[in-house]
C-alpha cells in the first residue's frame, strides 16, 4: 500500500503534481547517492543443548565429533527435531535415531541431499 493507501482504480491515485514531485525527490536522492539504511541484522542466538542430548552424544564418540563439526544450522535442525517431540517416548526414539545417524556422519535431512 505504501504512502498512498490502497489503490484500486485510477481515481485513487494522487494528483499529477504530487506524483511528479515524488519522482523529482526520488531522482534527487538517487543522484546524490543516498541509500536506505541497511536493515539491522538479528544477533545469532546461541544454541541451548539439553543435558540429555549431550549425555547421549558422549556415549558415542563418533556422534559427538560429528555433531561438533556440524554448522550452526545443522545442529539447530537436530535439536529442534528432538526437542519438539510431544511425548517422552517420541523424544527418546528421535534421540536414538539422531545419535545413530550422527555416528554415520549424516546430517538431519541426509535422505534429501544431492549426491
Secondary structure as UniProt FT lines:
FT   TURN            2..3
FT   HELIX           10..12
FT   HELIX           16..32
FT   HELIX           51..58
FT   HELIX           61..69
FT   HELIX           72..83
FT   HELIX           88..103
FT   TURN            104..105
FT   TURN            108..109
FT   HELIX           110..112
//
